Amino acid sequence: QVQLVESGGGLVQPGGSLNLSCTVSGSAFRLYTLIWARQSPGKQREWVATITRRGITNYMDSVQGRFTISRDDAKSTGYLQMNNLRPDDTAVYYCGLNHDWGQGTQVTVSS
């Protein structure tokens, strides 16, 4: 039914940037808050950013000012622009919509 597919992850140097995408199918994308969350080995999954159907955004403290969440309802796609990346940003990043989650995309920040 509902499919969420993340893309755009990879290996990047500290200070670099990545833009993650989340393409959603089988759901009324425009009706729901989009969530980006991440999980590192041995740690609990934490939410990184959210954007409501009306475009209201929220960020976890450590990414505020560096990450930007956005959405394109015409494409049923969400984005997470990540700038000035740090090694502690290394994690699998997941997108979620109305309690459905994708498989995640790996982000590794390392020299």
Disulfide bonds with the S-S distance in Angstrom:
Cys22-Cys95 1.95
